[in-house]
Amino acid sequence: METTSREGARDAAGPANAEGGSAALRTVDGYLRAPFAWYGLDEAFTGPRWLMQVGATSDGVVRHGATGHGEPPSIRPDASAEDRGRFAVVVTVGAGPVHRADDGTGQLDATTASSAAWLAGSGLLAATWPALLDHALRDDWLEQQTEAAFELADDLAGSAWSALSLPVDGVPTPFHYRESEFGWVLAGSAAGEVHLGAYGRGMSAYGLGFSVIGDIRTYT
């Protein structure tokens, strides 16, 4: 993230969750436009795989996206904790320095592992907010929790995170890892000009591995 403001972090990351807005691209075409490789769980995972969305700048440059694995999370008032999906989402963020948007609308901050942590943390919140929470209080709850996720992502060296080594394309790679009542979040950087984040629930992060997706269309 490497920024002094929340807005700067969001500019670097783009849309943070499934409510992404006009810059959110939800078809495989958006993934195919990315100038970087996409990552997902490696071949050890044999369950369902599915696309989520990509986030792009106002001038259409793809900056990040996510791929889902397992059971898509369900947020229903009548769903128990055991019946809301076992899933892991992998977030890929294209590495990039500070630069001005091509359309002159502003500056895009550099992306870092903190950008991936921010996207993963806010994504987990969007997927797992308490089902019994009064709808009128949902926005306040999300705002409060998202603020906390931002602060945590901006301090990967802090005590809230622990170290975890996981394979990326078969190479042991260091990640920052934390757990909460909603699930787990991790973030790090990989070779190939990308930062990786992930979040999930019901699937242990400790046994996961990541690899480049050869053909993103296999997730459709």
N, C-alpha and C positions, 0 to 999 in steps of 0.2 A: 504494500500500500504506500508506504513512504510518503505520507502526506500529513499536513497539519490540520486538515478539516475533514469532517464527515462527507461533505459534498464532493471534495476532491477525491475521496476514496470511492464514492459511488460513481463519479465520472470515470475513474480508472476501471472499475469493475463492470459498469453498466447495470441493467436490470438485475435485481438480486433474487428474485423468486418467480413463482408461476404467475404473479400478477404483473409481469414485466412491462406491459404497455406497448407503445407503438414501435419501440426498438427491439421488441421480442419477436423472434422468428421461430415458428413452431413446425416447420416442415423440414424434410431431409435436405431440401435445396439450400436452406440456411447453413447447414453443416457442411455441405459441399463447397460453399463459398469461402470457408475459413482458410487463412494462409498458414495454418499450423495443423499438426496431426492431432486427432482426437484419441483420448485414452478411455479405457473401460477396465472392468475386471478381467484378469487373464483367463486362460482356458481351463483352469481348475474350477471355475464357476460354471455350472452346467444348467442353471435355471433360466427363466425368461429374461430377455433384455429388451429395453424399450427407449425410445427417444423422448426427451423432454423439450427443451427449447434452447436457442442460442440468443445471446445478447449482442447487439451491434450498436455502433455509434450512429449519430444522426445522419451521417453520410454513407451508411451502409457497410462499414468495415466491421466484420465479425471479430469480437473481442474475447468471448468466452461461451461456454455451453455446458450442458450436463447430459449424462446418459444414466438410465435407471437399470437396476438389476434386482430380480426377485419379484415381490408382489407390490404393485403400485400402492402407496400409502392411501388409506381411506380415512376421511375425517367425517364421521357420522355421529349424531347425538346418541344413538343406541349402540355404538360400537365399544366393545371392551378393549382394554389395552392389548389383550392377546389376539384381537380380531381386527387390528388396524394395519396389518401388513408387516412382513419381514423384508426389508429392502436395504440396498446400498446404492447411493447415487455418487457418481464420479464427476467432478467438475474440472474441466480443462480451461485454463486461462492462458491466452497467448502472451508471451513475454514481450514487453515493449517499454521503451524509454519515454520520458516526458516529451510530448510534442503537441503542436496545435492541430485542432481538427481541420480537415481539408476544406470544410465549408465555412471556416472562419468563425464558428459559433463559440469557441473557447479552447481551453487547454485540457488535454488528457494526461493525467498523471501516470507515472511509471507503474506497471503492474509488478507485483512481488508475490511471495508466498502468502503475505497478509491479505492480498486481494482474494486469493483462493480461499483462505480461512473465513473471510467476511462472507463470500458467496455461499460457502458450505454452511456456516452458522445460521445465516438468515434463511437459507433453503430448508434447514432442519426445522426451524420455527414455523415456517409456512406449511410444512407437511405434518406437523405433530402438535399444533396448538390444542389445548384441552377441549375435548369434545363437549363437555358439560358447561363450558364457559358461556355466560350470558352473551348473546350476540352483540348487545349494546356495548359491552365492555371489551369486545375482541380487539378493536382498533387500539384502545389504550394499552391493552396487554401486549399486543404485538410491538407497539412503539417502544414500550419499556424494555421488553426482551431484546428487541433489535438493537437498541442503544447499548445494552450489555454485550451483545454479540460483537458489535463494532469495537468496543473498548478491548475486548478480549483478543480480537483479530489483530489489533494494532500493537499488541504486546505479547508476541509469540515467545519471548524469553521469560515471561512472567510465570508465577507459581501455578497458575491455572492449567498450564500445559505440561505434559510429560513427553519424553522422547520415545519414539517408536520407529523401528526399522522394518520396512516392508520392501518386497522386490518390485522393481519397476523395469520391465523388459528383462527380467532375470537378474538385475543388479540390485543388491541391497542399498536402499535409499533412506536417508533420515527423514522423519516426519515429526511434526508437532501434533499432539493428540490430547483430547480432553473428552470427558464424559459429563452428561447432565441427566436430569430426570427424563428428558425427552429423547435421548439417544446419544450418539457420539459424533465427533467432528475431528477431522485431521487435515493437515495441510503441509505441503512441502514443494520442492522444485525438482524437475526432472530434466534429463538431457533432451535436446531437441527444441529448445526455446519455448518451453511451457512450464507453468506452475500447476500443481495438482491439488485439489481439495476433494474431500469426500465426507459424506454424512450418512447415517443409517440408524436402523433400529431393528432389533431382533436377530441380526447377523453380527457376529463378532468381528471387529476390525482386525484382530490379531492374526487371523488366518488369511487375510486378503492379499492379493497381488494384483498389480496393474500392468497393462501392456497397451501398445498402440493398436488401435482398431484398424484392421486392414481395409475393410469396406464398411463404412458407416451405414450403408443401406441394409446390412444384415440386422440392424436394430429396428427396422420398420415392420 
